[in-house]
């Protein structure tokens, strides 16, 4: 009987080790850090931000230097911009030169800094207690939130509200953030994979298929309306996916919002393609693409 063993390519092991070292350095030196991979891209970027700058939505983000912008959902709060003081780019797992600043000096900096950080005794590992919420308290609070949402919709304050809850799950002792980034990248090739750490906000790891804005060849502005969700069965024919009226309306709601934004800036000429069914991991979504020739 033959047994197949799945191994991680040596290039990916190298990428994971560098990201792992950067994560330790960022936390030891109280720096900001970000790692990301754009959808359908073979490049992964990792940066160290020695200083973190507040960012207001009134600022022009296209004028920012190379880095990563991390922002809360609330418009009333500032975000944080992580400038790429140290930049590392990986192409298919291998460190690669980059015109944006990745060079041999950064690898030398990493080697010297890692030696320095490694000599410092590591504090004993602390177990972070998971949040404890009784089922009754959680259910009661969520039902009250849903009722407030219904009242707001009935009064015309909102058309759609998505209430949410959180679930606290303790991390296993063997959890490795760098390997988790690799697994997400392999599992969700069409998504933006990102990991962000700041001393003020902790560690955030995520994957999203939803693009807010992209610019192609510095001349074509693109955005998408992505709404409506159902489970995906591998091998299923996307053309046969059946969507309910509720899901179609949800998607149309987002598309109308984007078109209204165009109207506010008196933009009349744009291309709209969709909605169409797309795959994102183990889910199906409805997606409409919008593009504008700038």
FIVO-421962 format. One record per residue (C-alpha): x, y, z; residue number from 1. Coordinates in steps of 0.001 Angstrom, whole numbers, plus 500000, padded with zeros to 6 digits. Layout:
<nodes>
px: X; py: Y; pz: Z; k: NUM $
...
</nodes>
This chain:
<nodes>
px: 500000; py: 500000; pz: 500000; k: 1 $
px: 501389; py: 503397; pz: 499031; k: 2 $
px: 501118; py: 506375; pz: 501331; k: 3 $
px: 501311; py: 509953; pz: 500042; k: 4 $
px: 502780; py: 512594; pz: 502331; k: 5 $
px: 501910; py: 516224; pz: 501714; k: 6 $
px: 504894; py: 518478; pz: 502327; k: 7 $
px: 505293; py: 522232; pz: 502315; k: 8 $
px: 507659; py: 523507; pz: 499571; k: 9 $
px: 511001; py: 524757; pz: 500906; k: 10 $
px: 510343; py: 528223; pz: 499455; k: 11 $
px: 507122; py: 528519; pz: 501493; k: 12 $
px: 508975; py: 527314; pz: 504587; k: 13 $
px: 511446; py: 530158; pz: 504040; k: 14 $
px: 508633; py: 532700; pz: 503715; k: 15 $
px: 506912; py: 531382; pz: 506827; k: 16 $
px: 510119; py: 531538; pz: 508871; k: 17 $
px: 510787; py: 535166; pz: 507891; k: 18 $
px: 507199; py: 536200; pz: 508673; k: 19 $
px: 507414; py: 534321; pz: 511977; k: 20 $
px: 510577; py: 536239; pz: 512893; k: 21 $
px: 509027; py: 539568; pz: 511864; k: 22 $
px: 506018; py: 538848; pz: 514079; k: 23 $
px: 508257; py: 538207; pz: 517086; k: 24 $
px: 510310; py: 541347; pz: 516356; k: 25 $
px: 507192; py: 543534; pz: 515974; k: 26 $
px: 505813; py: 542397; pz: 519317; k: 27 $
px: 509164; py: 542652; pz: 521087; k: 28 $
px: 509816; py: 546171; pz: 519794; k: 29 $
px: 506182; py: 547347; pz: 519914; k: 30 $
px: 506110; py: 548021; pz: 516173; k: 31 $
px: 503271; py: 547661; pz: 513723; k: 32 $
px: 503281; py: 544816; pz: 511218; k: 33 $
px: 501227; py: 543800; pz: 508202; k: 34 $
px: 501297; py: 540854; pz: 505815; k: 35 $
px: 499052; py: 540612; pz: 502772; k: 36 $
px: 498477; py: 538866; pz: 499468; k: 37 $
px: 496195; py: 540370; pz: 496839; k: 38 $
px: 493601; py: 538221; pz: 495023; k: 39 $
px: 495047; py: 535888; pz: 492378; k: 40 $
px: 498575; py: 537162; pz: 493018; k: 41 $
px: 501750; py: 535146; pz: 493567; k: 42 $
px: 503314; py: 537946; pz: 495627; k: 43 $
px: 503066; py: 538200; pz: 499400; k: 44 $
px: 504154; py: 541393; pz: 501162; k: 45 $
px: 505292; py: 541831; pz: 504760; k: 46 $
px: 506133; py: 545165; pz: 506345; k: 47 $
px: 507376; py: 546507; pz: 509659; k: 48 $
px: 506099; py: 549961; pz: 510661; k: 49 $
px: 508323; py: 551522; pz: 513321; k: 50 $
px: 505809; py: 554355; pz: 513756; k: 51 $
px: 502051; py: 554316; pz: 513300; k: 52 $
px: 500190; py: 557362; pz: 511991; k: 53 $
px: 496492; py: 558124; pz: 512544; k: 54 $
px: 494483; py: 558288; pz: 509325; k: 55 $
px: 491226; py: 560168; pz: 508780; k: 56 $
px: 488821; py: 559284; pz: 505972; k: 57 $
px: 489086; py: 562949; pz: 504907; k: 58 $
px: 492695; py: 562351; pz: 503881; k: 59 $
px: 493644; py: 561322; pz: 500349; k: 60 $
px: 494861; py: 557760; pz: 500726; k: 61 $
px: 496272; py: 557669; pz: 497175; k: 62 $
px: 498945; py: 560126; pz: 498338; k: 63 $
px: 500203; py: 557818; pz: 501079; k: 64 $
px: 503581; py: 556075; pz: 500693; k: 65 $
px: 503786; py: 552301; pz: 500380; k: 66 $
px: 502185; py: 550628; pz: 503393; k: 67 $
px: 498980; py: 549209; pz: 504854; k: 68 $
px: 495870; py: 551078; pz: 506019; k: 69 $
px: 493878; py: 549566; pz: 508897; k: 70 $
px: 490522; py: 551193; pz: 509661; k: 71 $
px: 487522; py: 550530; pz: 511940; k: 72 $
px: 483981; py: 550390; pz: 510602; k: 73 $
px: 483062; py: 553659; pz: 512308; k: 74 $
px: 483539; py: 556829; pz: 510271; k: 75 $
px: 483929; py: 558758; pz: 513526; k: 76 $
px: 487137; py: 556947; pz: 514424; k: 77 $
px: 490535; py: 557363; pz: 512824; k: 78 $
px: 492304; py: 554473; pz: 511208; k: 79 $
px: 495995; py: 553638; pz: 511453; k: 80 $
px: 498459; py: 553802; pz: 508593; k: 81 $
px: 501401; py: 551404; pz: 508749; k: 82 $
px: 504222; py: 552798; pz: 506625; k: 83 $
px: 506568; py: 550205; pz: 505140; k: 84 $
px: 509738; py: 551149; pz: 507009; k: 85 $
px: 510951; py: 547622; pz: 506324; k: 86 $
px: 509508; py: 545857; pz: 503297; k: 87 $
px: 509749; py: 542200; pz: 502310; k: 88 $
px: 508241; py: 540736; pz: 499159; k: 89 $
px: 507912; py: 537038; pz: 498481; k: 90 $
px: 507283; py: 535617; pz: 495029; k: 91 $
px: 505917; py: 532078; pz: 495336; k: 92 $
px: 507502; py: 531881; pz: 498782; k: 93 $
px: 510970; py: 533162; pz: 497881; k: 94 $
px: 512299; py: 536584; pz: 499012; k: 95 $
px: 512378; py: 538835; pz: 495941; k: 96 $
px: 513806; py: 542247; pz: 495099; k: 97 $
px: 511168; py: 544943; pz: 494816; k: 98 $
px: 511251; py: 548413; pz: 493316; k: 99 $
px: 509220; py: 549702; pz: 496275; k: 100 $
px: 512134; py: 549210; pz: 498663; k: 101 $
px: 512820; py: 545518; pz: 499252; k: 102 $
px: 516558; py: 544947; pz: 499000; k: 103 $
px: 519419; py: 543084; pz: 500607; k: 104 $
px: 519634; py: 545678; pz: 503384; k: 105 $
px: 516265; py: 544602; pz: 504769; k: 106 $
px: 517338; py: 540968; pz: 504956; k: 107 $
px: 520543; py: 542052; pz: 506707; k: 108 $
px: 518454; py: 544139; pz: 509125; k: 109 $
px: 516261; py: 541125; pz: 509813; k: 110 $
px: 519243; py: 538880; pz: 510531; k: 111 $
px: 520835; py: 541394; pz: 512932; k: 112 $
px: 517565; py: 542252; pz: 514675; k: 113 $
px: 516586; py: 538593; pz: 515042; k: 114 $
px: 519898; py: 537839; pz: 516761; k: 115 $
px: 519302; py: 540740; pz: 519132; k: 116 $
px: 515700; py: 539789; pz: 519920; k: 117 $
px: 516570; py: 536102; pz: 520302; k: 118 $
px: 519048; py: 536888; pz: 523070; k: 119 $
px: 516351; py: 538495; pz: 525228; k: 120 $
px: 514740; py: 535946; pz: 527601; k: 121 $
px: 511210; py: 535193; pz: 526520; k: 122 $
px: 508480; py: 535822; pz: 529100; k: 123 $
px: 506440; py: 532820; pz: 530147; k: 124 $
px: 503558; py: 532207; pz: 527777; k: 125 $
px: 500324; py: 533769; pz: 528955; k: 126 $
px: 497018; py: 532082; pz: 528398; k: 127 $
px: 494416; py: 534555; pz: 527250; k: 128 $
px: 491115; py: 533673; pz: 528884; k: 129 $
px: 488343; py: 533195; pz: 526390; k: 130 $
px: 485332; py: 535429; pz: 526796; k: 131 $
px: 482563; py: 533795; pz: 528762; k: 132 $
px: 479028; py: 534774; pz: 527835; k: 133 $
px: 476092; py: 532814; pz: 529112; k: 134 $
px: 473716; py: 531560; pz: 526434; k: 135 $
px: 470780; py: 533394; pz: 527993; k: 136 $
px: 472617; py: 536736; pz: 528158; k: 137 $
px: 473910; py: 536355; pz: 524601; k: 138 $
px: 470496; py: 535376; pz: 523218; k: 139 $
px: 468639; py: 538129; pz: 525064; k: 140 $
px: 471078; py: 540818; pz: 523917; k: 141 $
px: 470957; py: 539589; pz: 520317; k: 142 $
px: 467150; py: 539466; pz: 520234; k: 143 $
px: 467053; py: 543010; pz: 521601; k: 144 $
px: 469496; py: 544096; pz: 518871; k: 145 $
px: 467369; py: 542483; pz: 516149; k: 146 $
px: 464272; py: 544253; pz: 517478; k: 147 $
px: 466100; py: 547603; pz: 517350; k: 148 $
px: 467138; py: 546844; pz: 513774; k: 149 $
px: 463543; py: 546070; pz: 512791; k: 150 $
px: 462358; py: 549327; pz: 514356; k: 151 $
px: 465039; py: 551283; pz: 512489; k: 152 $
px: 464018; py: 549699; pz: 509162; k: 153 $
px: 460326; py: 550342; pz: 509793; k: 154 $
px: 461031; py: 554002; pz: 510581; k: 155 $
px: 462974; py: 554407; pz: 507330; k: 156 $
px: 466348; py: 554910; pz: 508991; k: 157 $
px: 467859; py: 551899; pz: 507178; k: 158 $
px: 466939; py: 549625; pz: 504291; k: 159 $
px: 469085; py: 546742; pz: 505443; k: 160 $
px: 470884; py: 545901; pz: 508696; k: 161 $
px: 473198; py: 542968; pz: 509373; k: 162 $
px: 473379; py: 542322; pz: 513133; k: 163 $
px: 476244; py: 540100; pz: 514210; k: 164 $
px: 477601; py: 538195; pz: 517166; k: 165 $
px: 481056; py: 536969; pz: 518052; k: 166 $
px: 482256; py: 533609; pz: 519218; k: 167 $
px: 485336; py: 533257; pz: 521413; k: 168 $
px: 487456; py: 530237; pz: 520506; k: 169 $
px: 490698; py: 529518; pz: 522425; k: 170 $
px: 493696; py: 529057; pz: 520134; k: 171 $
px: 495465; py: 525708; pz: 520313; k: 172 $
px: 499004; py: 525693; pz: 521728; k: 173 $
px: 500439; py: 524728; pz: 518335; k: 174 $
px: 498746; py: 527623; pz: 516483; k: 175 $
px: 501199; py: 529300; pz: 514107; k: 176 $
px: 500231; py: 532615; pz: 512522; k: 177 $
px: 502688; py: 532337; pz: 509635; k: 178 $
px: 501485; py: 528883; pz: 508598; k: 179 $
px: 497877; py: 530064; pz: 508940; k: 180 $
px: 498599; py: 532834; pz: 506411; k: 181 $
px: 499901; py: 530198; pz: 503991; k: 182 $
px: 496843; py: 527994; pz: 504483; k: 183 $
px: 494460; py: 530912; pz: 503879; k: 184 $
px: 496344; py: 531892; pz: 500716; k: 185 $
px: 496094; py: 528347; pz: 499366; k: 186 $
px: 492445; py: 527900; pz: 500360; k: 187 $
px: 491185; py: 531287; pz: 499114; k: 188 $
px: 493166; py: 532266; pz: 495982; k: 189 $
px: 490488; py: 534806; pz: 494968; k: 190 $
px: 490531; py: 536646; pz: 498302; k: 191 $
px: 492631; py: 539328; pz: 499931; k: 192 $
px: 494577; py: 537607; pz: 502706; k: 193 $
px: 495839; py: 539902; pz: 505450; k: 194 $
px: 497418; py: 539823; pz: 508883; k: 195 $
px: 497824; py: 543018; pz: 510899; k: 196 $
px: 499400; py: 543583; pz: 514297; k: 197 $
px: 499672; py: 546751; pz: 516354; k: 198 $
px: 500353; py: 547017; pz: 520089; k: 199 $
px: 497116; py: 548995; pz: 520452; k: 200 $
px: 494801; py: 546660; pz: 518511; k: 201 $
px: 496357; py: 543209; pz: 518796; k: 202 $
px: 496472; py: 540681; pz: 515955; k: 203 $
px: 493917; py: 540474; pz: 513122; k: 204 $
px: 493915; py: 537702; pz: 510504; k: 205 $
px: 491369; py: 537568; pz: 507718; k: 206 $
px: 490371; py: 536741; pz: 504157; k: 207 $
px: 487821; py: 538640; pz: 502074; k: 208 $
px: 486684; py: 538320; pz: 498441; k: 209 $
px: 485147; py: 541808; pz: 498465; k: 210 $
px: 487139; py: 544544; pz: 496709; k: 211 $
px: 486373; py: 548104; pz: 497777; k: 212 $
px: 488386; py: 549872; pz: 495063; k: 213 $
px: 491040; py: 548927; pz: 492525; k: 214 $
px: 492758; py: 550907; pz: 489760; k: 215 $
px: 493976; py: 549152; pz: 486638; k: 216 $
px: 496870; py: 550652; pz: 484622; k: 217 $
px: 496301; py: 553965; pz: 486445; k: 218 $
px: 493349; py: 554594; pz: 484140; k: 219 $
px: 490430; py: 552272; pz: 484976; k: 220 $
px: 488638; py: 552582; pz: 488319; k: 221 $
px: 486871; py: 549409; pz: 489481; k: 222 $
px: 484570; py: 548430; pz: 492325; k: 223 $
px: 482105; py: 545603; pz: 492959; k: 224 $
px: 478743; py: 544941; pz: 494546; k: 225 $
px: 478969; py: 541630; pz: 496384; k: 226 $
px: 475940; py: 540358; pz: 498310; k: 227 $
px: 473802; py: 537279; pz: 498597; k: 228 $
px: 475331; py: 534104; pz: 500020; k: 229 $
px: 474731; py: 530370; pz: 499832; k: 230 $
px: 476782; py: 527224; pz: 500343; k: 231 $
px: 478818; py: 525855; pz: 497446; k: 232 $
px: 478980; py: 522171; pz: 496577; k: 233 $
px: 482291; py: 521406; pz: 494798; k: 234 $
px: 481673; py: 520540; pz: 491160; k: 235 $
px: 478234; py: 522155; pz: 491045; k: 236 $
px: 477281; py: 524066; pz: 487882; k: 237 $
px: 477272; py: 527785; pz: 488720; k: 238 $
px: 474715; py: 528475; pz: 486008; k: 239 $
px: 472225; py: 526321; pz: 487868; k: 240 $
px: 472597; py: 528175; pz: 491167; k: 241 $
px: 469152; py: 529282; pz: 492350; k: 242 $
px: 468828; py: 532590; pz: 494205; k: 243 $
px: 465855; py: 533708; pz: 496285; k: 244 $
px: 464139; py: 537041; pz: 495773; k: 245 $
px: 465578; py: 538194; pz: 499119; k: 246 $
px: 469169; py: 537492; pz: 498007; k: 247 $
px: 468648; py: 539143; pz: 494611; k: 248 $
px: 467228; py: 542224; pz: 496314; k: 249 $
px: 470161; py: 542342; pz: 498751; k: 250 $
px: 472577; py: 542382; pz: 495849; k: 251 $
px: 470566; py: 545005; pz: 493979; k: 252 $
px: 470588; py: 547174; pz: 497121; k: 253 $
px: 474384; py: 547356; pz: 497065; k: 254 $
px: 474441; py: 547993; pz: 493294; k: 255 $
px: 471962; py: 550864; pz: 493668; k: 256 $
px: 474095; py: 552355; pz: 496424; k: 257 $
px: 477191; py: 552354; pz: 494181; k: 258 $
px: 475262; py: 553918; pz: 491279; k: 259 $
px: 473899; py: 556608; pz: 493611; k: 260 $
px: 477476; py: 557368; pz: 494701; k: 261 $
px: 478384; py: 557816; pz: 491025; k: 262 $
px: 475439; py: 560183; pz: 490575; k: 263 $
px: 476529; py: 562321; pz: 493532; k: 264 $
px: 479786; py: 563112; pz: 491762; k: 265 $
px: 477920; py: 563503; pz: 488441; k: 266 $
px: 479512; py: 560438; pz: 486927; k: 267 $
px: 477317; py: 559255; pz: 484083; k: 268 $
px: 479557; py: 556984; pz: 482030; k: 269 $
px: 480420; py: 553654; pz: 483615; k: 270 $
px: 480215; py: 549963; pz: 482748; k: 271 $
px: 478100; py: 547554; pz: 484788; k: 272 $
px: 478433; py: 543782; pz: 484381; k: 273 $
px: 476321; py: 541355; pz: 486388; k: 274 $
px: 475028; py: 540138; pz: 488649; k: 275 $
px: 476760; py: 536807; pz: 488212; k: 276 $
px: 477435; py: 533886; pz: 490534; k: 277 $
px: 480999; py: 533537; pz: 491830; k: 278 $
px: 482798; py: 531134; pz: 494157; k: 279 $
px: 484557; py: 532358; pz: 497311; k: 280 $
px: 485967; py: 529432; pz: 499267; k: 281 $
px: 483036; py: 527192; pz: 500182; k: 282 $
px: 480436; py: 529877; pz: 499443; k: 283 $
px: 478630; py: 531352; pz: 496456; k: 284 $
px: 477946; py: 535072; pz: 496104; k: 285 $
px: 476209; py: 537356; pz: 493642; k: 286 $
px: 478610; py: 539885; pz: 492159; k: 287 $
px: 478268; py: 542919; pz: 489883; k: 288 $
px: 481388; py: 544605; pz: 488484; k: 289 $
px: 481580; py: 548361; pz: 487878; k: 290 $
px: 484360; py: 550048; pz: 485931; k: 291 $
px: 485030; py: 553698; pz: 485036; k: 292 $
px: 487505; py: 555001; pz: 482456; k: 293 $
px: 489300; py: 557770; pz: 484327; k: 294 $
</nodes>
